[in-house]
Amino acid sequence: MSNSNQTHDHSKIKNWVEERNGVPARIKGTGKSDADGLLRIHFPDNSDSDDFEEMDWEDFFRDFDDNKLDFLFQEEKANGEKSTFHKFIERS
């Protein structure tokens, strides 16, 4: 059985992402300016898409907090493999 966790703790999010070789990113062309866009966690080893623009953690967490988001994530899949499932949700 797989469980989901929810947090807005920056260090927990960063550790989870980096353990899975992910990077903070935004999706190009989804904002009002080049510096805007939908936040995402990108896993370059699993994707050849050029829709993602990598960003630094400081900018990522500024946007994350400004938009009052939480990070919903899964540690492991049901079969015990490390999971990359995640999504951003509105902070309660």
Secondary structure, 3 states (H helix, E strand, C coil): CCCEEEECCHHHHHHHHHHCCCEEEEECCCCCCCCCCCEEEECHHHCCCCCEEECCHHHHHHHHHHCCEEEEEECECCCCCECCCEEEEECC
